[in-house]
Amino acid sequence: MIGACSALTHQVLGQLKASVVVLGGWCLFDQVYPAKSLLGAALAASSIVAYTSINLREQEQQKLLAKQRDPSP
């Protein structure tokens, strides 16, 4: 599965992991982080959600276009 992902997707997943570590430490373990770090992690997480949404929408559009070009079952 990972081999089928682009280099950008690998970078996004790496940022997601870092964001989850920061936000998880803050939420679960009362780890103290500067507000700037928490804001950055939240911004990264929301950007990842937006990237994923756009990426999935584009993939669905490509599937529909391919289906329209080749209507065979």
C-alpha positions as a printed NumPy array, in Angstrom:
array([[  0.   ,   0.   ,   0.   ],
       [  2.722,   2.483,   0.955],
       [  4.604,   1.708,  -2.268],
       [  1.615,   2.956,  -4.268],
       [  1.766,   6.384,  -2.603],
       [  3.506,   9.428,  -4.   ],
       [  6.458,  11.144,  -2.35 ],
       [  4.159,  13.98 ,  -1.289],
       [  1.84 ,  11.496,   0.412],
       [  4.798,  10.066,   2.336],
       [  5.689,  13.57 ,   3.533],
       [  2.093,  14.266,   4.535],
       [  1.941,  11.009,   6.493],
       [  5.178,  11.928,   8.27 ],
       [  3.693,  15.275,   9.28 ],
       [  0.539,  13.513,  10.442],
       [  2.597,  11.253,  12.687],
       [  4.396,  14.231,  14.22 ],
       [  1.118,  16.076,  14.747],
       [ -0.486,  13.058,  16.398],
       [  2.475,  12.731,  18.761],
       [  2.282,  16.391,  19.795],
       [ -1.502,  16.54 ,  20.091],
       [ -1.692,  13.098,  21.724],
       [  0.914,  14.027,  24.315],
       [ -0.979,  17.2  ,  25.097],
       [ -4.437,  15.553,  25.279],
       [ -3.589,  12.223,  26.899],
       [ -0.608,  12.908,  29.101],
       [ -0.974,  16.603,  29.952],
       [  2.347,  17.282,  28.258],
       [  3.111,  20.988,  28.264],
       [  3.809,  22.497,  24.838],
       [  4.008,  26.141,  23.825],
       [  0.825,  27.473,  22.251],
       [  2.741,  27.946,  18.994],
       [  3.53 ,  24.208,  18.841],
       [ -0.068,  23.228,  19.507],
       [ -1.318,  25.682,  16.903],
       [  1.198,  24.338,  14.396],
       [  0.161,  20.74 ,  15.058],
       [ -3.522,  21.631,  14.74 ],
       [ -2.851,  23.519,  11.509],
       [ -0.865,  20.583,  10.137],
       [ -3.631,  18.135,  11.059],
       [ -6.32 ,  20.265,   9.414],
       [ -4.152,  20.699,   6.314],
       [ -3.718,  16.931,   6.125],
       [ -7.491,  16.45 ,   6.265],
       [ -7.918,  18.995,   3.45 ],
       [ -5.16 ,  17.368,   1.355],
       [ -6.697,  13.929,   1.807],
       [-10.16 ,  15.175,   0.903],
       [ -8.939,  16.876,  -2.267],
       [ -6.795,  13.883,  -3.225],
       [ -9.674,  11.428,  -2.794],
       [-12.033,  13.68 ,  -4.76 ],
       [ -9.55 ,  13.89 ,  -7.648],
       [ -9.099,  10.117,  -7.661],
       [-12.873,   9.619,  -7.785],
       [-13.159,  12.061, -10.684],
       [-10.419,  10.202, -12.564],
       [-12.268,   6.912, -12.039],
       [-15.489,   8.43 , -13.349],
       [-13.732,   9.841, -16.413],
       [-12.087,   6.502, -17.127],
       [-15.457,   4.767, -16.787],
       [-17.065,   7.223, -19.196],
       [-14.345,   6.646, -21.787],
       [-14.573,   2.866, -21.516],
       [-18.184,   1.882, -20.722],
       [-17.474,  -1.86 , -20.966],
       [-18.271,  -3.818, -17.771]])
